[in-house]
Every structure is written in structure tokens, then in C-alpha cells.
Amino acid sequence: MDKDNLKDLPSLQWFPGHMKKAQRLIEENLKLVDVVIELLDARIPSSSANPMLAEIIKRKPRVVALNKADLADPAKTKAWIAYFKRQGVPAAAVDATKGRGLKQLVALTQELAKPKTDRFVNKGGKPRPARCMILGIPNVGKSSLINRLAGAAKAKTADKPGVTRAKQWIKVAGGMDLLDTPGILWPKFEDPVVGLKLAFTGAINDDIYDREQAAALLLEVLRRDYPERLQERFKFKGEMPEKGLELLEAVGRKRGCLVKGGIVDLEKAQTVVLNEFRAGKLGLVTLDAVPEDAKGGEA
């Protein structure tokens, strides 16, 4: 993403009061669990990782679940899993909506918890399930994952950030207890690109940023990295406009988002772009690259 295009981008910050409470709730209950499952968006594994969590969970065993893998570039998801493995963190690609990858996630989690559960039994305690805490930013799919793991609608779900607000224990078939917690963002996005990618995927409330600018920048990114997806979806022929706003206007014309006088309704056009990207209708896309210094020979 061209940094020059971000010079006028307003700083995106969203840290409601309930998120500070969620942070305290996590810190208070961390001692109750054996393993932390960190849920990331497979389209933005780096941008959806809360940097505060490393300090919060400290040395607690951690497994990464790359959710929404059905919407991400599979080759890049594979590269990210290899990256986490090199960092000593097991990871699995999952699709919480359809239940794909969950058996692998459960197996990885139970393996990490085994030293703790075995030690409990060796000290004379009765065998107990692995106890896990699922952490993730808002709208990354925690409730959907829990519902799939539990086999029933145990947690509230909604297609908007900030729905899960309170702690709840949920039993999972196969020997796991899950402690669900609200999603938390962090007080300040040091990199404006991170905030922008969170806006693209819907992790940030749509009311707090310039949706027209976000849609235009998203189109520029897609034109650069996945031009064939735009051409296929919006029936572009020949060269596409280079500038995001021009692309947005072209998309509006392709979709008939017009008002009196043949002027493009940019509000409708931006809704088309953001909604279709979030629904995976623009193809399998990953916006975060594996860090260059950690790719090794596998990425």
C-alpha cells in the first residue's frame, strides 16, 4: 500500500469502555486456563493480532487459529502457518462458519494442555478437560468458533464488532472447556495501515472512519495485488483506473449506482465494495504478507 496515499488518512482509534473491562477480565481469569487460543483473521494475520496480548498472556501456552481461511489466499495462509511454526507457536487454518479445521485446532490445543493436565493427575487430582481461553479482536469470529466447537449456539453471534461482553464457560465435546471473553482492540494503532485493514474487514465500527476513503484504498490494494479479481467481479475490460476514487466511481457505474444526471452515488458504491470484500465475493485475498526476515525457504 502506497504510504503517500495514507498521508491524509485520519488516525483510527476505537477503545470503548467495555474493552478496558475485557482486558481486566482476561488478566483476572488467565490463571484458570491451560492454553490460550488466539483467533486471528486469516486475511490479516498480522493486523488482527493484538500486540497487547503478548504482555497479557506472558508465558501461557498459545495456539493460533487463522479463522476465515475460506476467504483468504490459501498459499499465503500456508506461509503464515509455517511462519508461526518457526516462531514456536502451533497454528491451524479454520473456517468457523463451516467447521473446517476444527479437529486440528482441538488436537493442537489438547497437546499444549497435556503437561498441565497430566501434572494435575499426577498430584492426585481427577482427570479434567483442557481449559482454554479464546482471545481475539472484535468480529474475528470467536462466537461462531465456539458455537461450532460446542455443537450448539452457546455464544451470541452478530455481524458487527463488540457483541460478546461477558465471561462464560462452555463445554466442548472431546475434552475441552472454553472460557469465552469479549474481543478487545488496543488503545492506539501505531501504523495507520493496520487500522485501515481492520476497517476493511469490519473489525472496526463503520461509523468511526471515512468509508469512501477506505473503499478507495482497498480498491487500490486489490488492483495492485489481485487485479484479476476486480476484472472478473466488476467486468472491467482493458486497463483499470489507477486511482482508488476513480476505481470506486468505475465500480459504481458498473453496478448502476447512479443518481439523477448519471452521477455515481459513491455511498452506494463504497457499500458494494466493502460488503463484497467482507463476504469473499472479490475472491480469496490476504492483505498481510509474512514478514520478510522470517520467511525462510517455506513462504
Contacts in CASP RR format, 6 or more apart in sequence:
PFRMAT RR
TARGET T0000
AUTHOR 0000-0000-0000
METHOD contacts of the structure
MODEL  1
MDKDNLKDLPSLQWFPGHMKKAQRLIEENLKLVDVVIELLDARIPSSSAN
PMLAEIIKRKPRVVALNKADLADPAKTKAWIAYFKRQGVPAAAVDATKGR
GLKQLVALTQELAKPKTDRFVNKGGKPRPARCMILGIPNVGKSSLINRLA
GAAKAKTADKPGVTRAKQWIKVAGGMDLLDTPGILWPKFEDPVVGLKLAF
TGAINDDIYDREQAAALLLEVLRRDYPERLQERFKFKGEMPEKGLELLEA
VGRKRGCLVKGGIVDLEKAQTVVLNEFRAGKLGLVTLDAVPEDAKGGEA
1 193 0 8 1.000
1 196 0 8 1.000
1 217 0 8 1.000
1 220 0 8 1.000
1 221 0 8 1.000
2 220 0 8 1.000
5 217 0 8 1.000
5 220 0 8 1.000
6 192 0 8 1.000
6 193 0 8 1.000
6 196 0 8 1.000
6 217 0 8 1.000
9 192 0 8 1.000
9 196 0 8 1.000
9 213 0 8 1.000
9 217 0 8 1.000
10 209 0 8 1.000
10 210 0 8 1.000
11 189 0 8 1.000
11 192 0 8 1.000
12 189 0 8 1.000
12 192 0 8 1.000
12 195 0 8 1.000
12 196 0 8 1.000
12 198 0 8 1.000
12 199 0 8 1.000
12 204 0 8 1.000
12 208 0 8 1.000
12 209 0 8 1.000
13 187 0 8 1.000
13 188 0 8 1.000
13 189 0 8 1.000
14 185 0 8 1.000
14 204 0 8 1.000
14 205 0 8 1.000
14 208 0 8 1.000
15 185 0 8 1.000
15 186 0 8 1.000
15 187 0 8 1.000
18 162 0 8 1.000
18 165 0 8 1.000
18 182 0 8 1.000
19 182 0 8 1.000
19 183 0 8 1.000
19 184 0 8 1.000
19 185 0 8 1.000
21 182 0 8 1.000
22 165 0 8 1.000
22 181 0 8 1.000
22 182 0 8 1.000
22 183 0 8 1.000
22 184 0 8 1.000
23 52 0 8 1.000
23 56 0 8 1.000
23 184 0 8 1.000
25 167 0 8 1.000
25 181 0 8 1.000
25 182 0 8 1.000
26 56 0 8 1.000
26 133 0 8 1.000
26 135 0 8 1.000
26 181 0 8 1.000
26 184 0 8 1.000
27 56 0 8 1.000
29 133 0 8 1.000
29 167 0 8 1.000
29 179 0 8 1.000
29 181 0 8 1.000
30 36 0 8 1.000
30 56 0 8 1.000
30 57 0 8 1.000
30 60 0 8 1.000
30 133 0 8 1.000
32 131 0 8 1.000
32 133 0 8 1.000
32 179 0 8 1.000
33 60 0 8 1.000
33 131 0 8 1.000
33 132 0 8 1.000
33 133 0 8 1.000
33 179 0 8 1.000
34 61 0 8 1.000
34 112 0 8 1.000
34 113 0 8 1.000
34 116 0 8 1.000
34 117 0 8 1.000
34 130 0 8 1.000
34 131 0 8 1.000
34 132 0 8 1.000
35 60 0 8 1.000
35 61 0 8 1.000
35 62 0 8 1.000
35 63 0 8 1.000
35 109 0 8 1.000
35 112 0 8 1.000
35 113 0 8 1.000
35 130 0 8 1.000
35 131 0 8 1.000
35 132 0 8 1.000
35 133 0 8 1.000
36 53 0 8 1.000
36 57 0 8 1.000
36 60 0 8 1.000
36 61 0 8 1.000
36 62 0 8 1.000
36 63 0 8 1.000
36 132 0 8 1.000
36 133 0 8 1.000
36 134 0 8 1.000
36 135 0 8 1.000
37 62 0 8 1.000
37 63 0 8 1.000
37 64 0 8 1.000
37 65 0 8 1.000
37 105 0 8 1.000
37 109 0 8 1.000
37 132 0 8 1.000
37 133 0 8 1.000
37 134 0 8 1.000
37 135 0 8 1.000
38 49 0 8 1.000
38 53 0 8 1.000
38 62 0 8 1.000
38 63 0 8 1.000
38 64 0 8 1.000
38 65 0 8 1.000
38 135 0 8 1.000
38 136 0 8 1.000
39 65 0 8 1.000
39 67 0 8 1.000
39 134 0 8 1.000
39 135 0 8 1.000
39 136 0 8 1.000
39 140 0 8 1.000
39 141 0 8 1.000
39 142 0 8 1.000
39 145 0 8 1.000
40 48 0 8 1.000
40 49 0 8 1.000
40 64 0 8 1.000
40 65 0 8 1.000
40 66 0 8 1.000
40 67 0 8 1.000
40 136 0 8 1.000
40 140 0 8 1.000
41 47 0 8 1.000
41 48 0 8 1.000
41 66 0 8 1.000
41 67 0 8 1.000
41 68 0 8 1.000
41 137 0 8 1.000
41 140 0 8 1.000
41 201 0 8 1.000
41 203 0 8 1.000
42 66 0 8 1.000
42 67 0 8 1.000
42 68 0 8 1.000
42 69 0 8 1.000
42 71 0 8 1.000
42 72 0 8 1.000
42 77 0 8 1.000
42 80 0 8 1.000
42 93 0 8 1.000
42 286 0 8 1.000
43 68 0 8 1.000
43 71 0 8 1.000
43 72 0 8 1.000
43 201 0 8 1.000
43 285 0 8 1.000
43 286 0 8 1.000
43 287 0 8 1.000
43 288 0 8 1.000
44 197 0 8 1.000
44 198 0 8 1.000
44 200 0 8 1.000
44 201 0 8 1.000
44 286 0 8 1.000
44 287 0 8 1.000
44 288 0 8 1.000
45 64 0 8 1.000
45 66 0 8 1.000
45 80 0 8 1.000
45 286 0 8 1.000
45 288 0 8 1.000
46 194 0 8 1.000
46 288 0 8 1.000
46 291 0 8 1.000
47 193 0 8 1.000
47 194 0 8 1.000
47 195 0 8 1.000
47 197 0 8 1.000
47 198 0 8 1.000
47 287 0 8 1.000
47 288 0 8 1.000
48 136 0 8 1.000
48 137 0 8 1.000
48 140 0 8 1.000
48 197 0 8 1.000
48 198 0 8 1.000
48 201 0 8 1.000
48 203 0 8 1.000
50 135 0 8 1.000
50 136 0 8 1.000
50 137 0 8 1.000
50 184 0 8 1.000
50 185 0 8 1.000
50 186 0 8 1.000
51 186 0 8 1.000
52 184 0 8 1.000
52 186 0 8 1.000
53 135 0 8 1.000
53 136 0 8 1.000
57 135 0 8 1.000
61 112 0 8 1.000
61 113 0 8 1.000
62 89 0 8 1.000
62 112 0 8 1.000
63 89 0 8 1.000
63 90 0 8 1.000
63 91 0 8 1.000
63 92 0 8 1.000
63 105 0 8 1.000
63 108 0 8 1.000
63 109 0 8 1.000
63 112 0 8 1.000
64 84 0 8 1.000
64 89 0 8 1.000
64 90 0 8 1.000
64 91 0 8 1.000
64 92 0 8 1.000
65 91 0 8 1.000
65 92 0 8 1.000
65 94 0 8 1.000
65 105 0 8 1.000
65 145 0 8 1.000
66 72 0 8 1.000
66 77 0 8 1.000
66 80 0 8 1.000
66 81 0 8 1.000
66 91 0 8 1.000
66 92 0 8 1.000
66 93 0 8 1.000
66 94 0 8 1.000
67 94 0 8 1.000
67 95 0 8 1.000
67 96 0 8 1.000
67 140 0 8 1.000
67 141 0 8 1.000
67 144 0 8 1.000
67 145 0 8 1.000
68 95 0 8 1.000
68 96 0 8 1.000
68 140 0 8 1.000
68 141 0 8 1.000
69 77 0 8 1.000
69 93 0 8 1.000
69 94 0 8 1.000
69 95 0 8 1.000
69 100 0 8 1.000
70 95 0 8 1.000
70 97 0 8 1.000
70 98 0 8 1.000
70 100 0 8 1.000
70 284 0 8 1.000
71 280 0 8 1.000
71 283 0 8 1.000
71 284 0 8 1.000
71 285 0 8 1.000
72 93 0 8 1.000
72 284 0 8 1.000
72 285 0 8 1.000
72 286 0 8 1.000
73 284 0 8 1.000
73 285 0 8 1.000
73 286 0 8 1.000
74 284 0 8 1.000
76 286 0 8 1.000
76 289 0 8 1.000
76 290 0 8 1.000
77 93 0 8 1.000
77 286 0 8 1.000
78 93 0 8 1.000
79 290 0 8 1.000
79 295 0 8 1.000
79 298 0 8 1.000
79 299 0 8 1.000
80 91 0 8 1.000
80 286 0 8 1.000
80 288 0 8 1.000
80 290 0 8 1.000
81 91 0 8 1.000
81 92 0 8 1.000
81 93 0 8 1.000
82 298 0 8 1.000
82 299 0 8 1.000
83 290 0 8 1.000
83 291 0 8 1.000
83 294 0 8 1.000
83 295 0 8 1.000
83 299 0 8 1.000
84 90 0 8 1.000
84 91 0 8 1.000
85 91 0 8 1.000
86 294 0 8 1.000
86 296 0 8 1.000
86 298 0 8 1.000
87 294 0 8 1.000
90 108 0 8 1.000
90 111 0 8 1.000
90 112 0 8 1.000
91 108 0 8 1.000
92 101 0 8 1.000
92 104 0 8 1.000
92 105 0 8 1.000
92 108 0 8 1.000
93 100 0 8 1.000
93 101 0 8 1.000
94 100 0 8 1.000
94 101 0 8 1.000
94 102 0 8 1.000
94 104 0 8 1.000
94 105 0 8 1.000
94 145 0 8 1.000
95 101 0 8 1.000
96 102 0 8 1.000
96 141 0 8 1.000
96 144 0 8 1.000
96 145 0 8 1.000
96 147 0 8 1.000
96 148 0 8 1.000
97 144 0 8 1.000
97 148 0 8 1.000
99 148 0 8 1.000
102 145 0 8 1.000
102 148 0 8 1.000
102 149 0 8 1.000
106 149 0 8 1.000
106 172 0 8 1.000
106 174 0 8 1.000
106 176 0 8 1.000
109 130 0 8 1.000
109 132 0 8 1.000
109 176 0 8 1.000
110 130 0 8 1.000
110 175 0 8 1.000
110 176 0 8 1.000
113 130 0 8 1.000
113 131 0 8 1.000
113 132 0 8 1.000
114 130 0 8 1.000
116 130 0 8 1.000
117 127 0 8 1.000
117 128 0 8 1.000
117 129 0 8 1.000
117 130 0 8 1.000
120 127 0 8 1.000
120 128 0 8 1.000
121 127 0 8 1.000
129 171 0 8 1.000
129 172 0 8 1.000
129 174 0 8 1.000
129 175 0 8 1.000
129 176 0 8 1.000
129 177 0 8 1.000
130 175 0 8 1.000
130 176 0 8 1.000
130 177 0 8 1.000
131 176 0 8 1.000
131 177 0 8 1.000
131 179 0 8 1.000
132 176 0 8 1.000
132 177 0 8 1.000
132 178 0 8 1.000
132 179 0 8 1.000
133 178 0 8 1.000
133 179 0 8 1.000
133 181 0 8 1.000
134 142 0 8 1.000
134 145 0 8 1.000
134 146 0 8 1.000
134 178 0 8 1.000
134 179 0 8 1.000
134 180 0 8 1.000
134 181 0 8 1.000
135 181 0 8 1.000
135 183 0 8 1.000
135 184 0 8 1.000
136 142 0 8 1.000
136 183 0 8 1.000
136 184 0 8 1.000
137 161 0 8 1.000
137 183 0 8 1.000
137 184 0 8 1.000
137 185 0 8 1.000
137 198 0 8 1.000
137 203 0 8 1.000
138 161 0 8 1.000
138 162 0 8 1.000
138 163 0 8 1.000
138 182 0 8 1.000
138 183 0 8 1.000
138 184 0 8 1.000
138 185 0 8 1.000
138 203 0 8 1.000
139 159 0 8 1.000
139 160 0 8 1.000
139 161 0 8 1.000
139 162 0 8 1.000
139 201 0 8 1.000
139 202 0 8 1.000
139 203 0 8 1.000
140 183 0 8 1.000
140 203 0 8 1.000
141 157 0 8 1.000
142 155 0 8 1.000
142 164 0 8 1.000
142 180 0 8 1.000
142 183 0 8 1.000
143 155 0 8 1.000
143 156 0 8 1.000
143 157 0 8 1.000
143 158 0 8 1.000
143 163 0 8 1.000
143 164 0 8 1.000
143 180 0 8 1.000
144 157 0 8 1.000
146 154 0 8 1.000
146 155 0 8 1.000
146 170 0 8 1.000
146 178 0 8 1.000
146 180 0 8 1.000
147 153 0 8 1.000
147 154 0 8 1.000
147 155 0 8 1.000
147 157 0 8 1.000
149 170 0 8 1.000
149 172 0 8 1.000
149 176 0 8 1.000
149 178 0 8 1.000
150 170 0 8 1.000
150 171 0 8 1.000
150 172 0 8 1.000
150 173 0 8 1.000
150 178 0 8 1.000
151 173 0 8 1.000
154 168 0 8 1.000
154 170 0 8 1.000
155 164 0 8 1.000
155 168 0 8 1.000
155 170 0 8 1.000
155 180 0 8 1.000
156 163 0 8 1.000
156 164 0 8 1.000
157 163 0 8 1.000
160 205 0 8 1.000
161 202 0 8 1.000
161 203 0 8 1.000
161 204 0 8 1.000
161 205 0 8 1.000
162 182 0 8 1.000
162 183 0 8 1.000
164 180 0 8 1.000
164 181 0 8 1.000
164 182 0 8 1.000
164 183 0 8 1.000
165 182 0 8 1.000
166 182 0 8 1.000
167 179 0 8 1.000
167 180 0 8 1.000
167 181 0 8 1.000
168 179 0 8 1.000
168 180 0 8 1.000
169 177 0 8 1.000
169 178 0 8 1.000
169 179 0 8 1.000
169 180 0 8 1.000
170 177 0 8 1.000
170 178 0 8 1.000
170 179 0 8 1.000
170 180 0 8 1.000
171 177 0 8 1.000
171 178 0 8 1.000
172 178 0 8 1.000
185 198 0 8 1.000
185 203 0 8 1.000
185 204 0 8 1.000
189 195 0 8 1.000
189 198 0 8 1.000
195 204 0 8 1.000
196 214 0 8 1.000
196 217 0 8 1.000
197 287 0 8 1.000
197 288 0 8 1.000
198 204 0 8 1.000
199 206 0 8 1.000
199 209 0 8 1.000
199 214 0 8 1.000
200 214 0 8 1.000
200 218 0 8 1.000
200 274 0 8 1.000
200 277 0 8 1.000
200 278 0 8 1.000
200 287 0 8 1.000
201 278 0 8 1.000
202 274 0 8 1.000
202 278 0 8 1.000
206 274 0 8 1.000
211 267 0 8 1.000
211 270 0 8 1.000
211 271 0 8 1.000
211 274 0 8 1.000
212 245 0 8 1.000
212 248 0 8 1.000
212 266 0 8 1.000
212 267 0 8 1.000
212 270 0 8 1.000
214 270 0 8 1.000
214 274 0 8 1.000
215 248 0 8 1.000
215 269 0 8 1.000
215 270 0 8 1.000
215 273 0 8 1.000
215 274 0 8 1.000
216 243 0 8 1.000
216 244 0 8 1.000
216 245 0 8 1.000
216 247 0 8 1.000
216 248 0 8 1.000
216 270 0 8 1.000
217 244 0 8 1.000
218 273 0 8 1.000
218 274 0 8 1.000
218 277 0 8 1.000
219 230 0 8 1.000
219 244 0 8 1.000
219 247 0 8 1.000
219 248 0 8 1.000
219 251 0 8 1.000
219 273 0 8 1.000
220 242 0 8 1.000
220 243 0 8 1.000
220 244 0 8 1.000
220 247 0 8 1.000
221 287 0 8 1.000
222 229 0 8 1.000
222 230 0 8 1.000
222 277 0 8 1.000
222 282 0 8 1.000
222 285 0 8 1.000
223 230 0 8 1.000
223 240 0 8 1.000
223 242 0 8 1.000
223 244 0 8 1.000
223 247 0 8 1.000
225 285 0 8 1.000
225 287 0 8 1.000
226 282 0 8 1.000
226 283 0 8 1.000
226 285 0 8 1.000
227 240 0 8 1.000
229 282 0 8 1.000
229 283 0 8 1.000
229 285 0 8 1.000
230 236 0 8 1.000
230 240 0 8 1.000
230 247 0 8 1.000
230 282 0 8 1.000
231 237 0 8 1.000
231 238 0 8 1.000
231 240 0 8 1.000
233 276 0 8 1.000
233 281 0 8 1.000
233 282 0 8 1.000
233 283 0 8 1.000
234 250 0 8 1.000
234 251 0 8 1.000
234 254 0 8 1.000
234 255 0 8 1.000
235 254 0 8 1.000
236 250 0 8 1.000
236 254 0 8 1.000
240 247 0 8 1.000
240 250 0 8 1.000
241 247 0 8 1.000
241 249 0 8 1.000
241 250 0 8 1.000
248 266 0 8 1.000
248 269 0 8 1.000
248 270 0 8 1.000
248 273 0 8 1.000
249 264 0 8 1.000
249 266 0 8 1.000
249 269 0 8 1.000
251 257 0 8 1.000
251 269 0 8 1.000
251 272 0 8 1.000
251 273 0 8 1.000
252 258 0 8 1.000
252 264 0 8 1.000
252 265 0 8 1.000
252 266 0 8 1.000
252 268 0 8 1.000
252 269 0 8 1.000
252 272 0 8 1.000
253 264 0 8 1.000
255 268 0 8 1.000
255 269 0 8 1.000
255 272 0 8 1.000
257 264 0 8 1.000
257 265 0 8 1.000
257 266 0 8 1.000
257 268 0 8 1.000
257 269 0 8 1.000
257 272 0 8 1.000
258 264 0 8 1.000
258 265 0 8 1.000
259 265 0 8 1.000
276 282 0 8 1.000
277 285 0 8 1.000
290 299 0 8 1.000
END
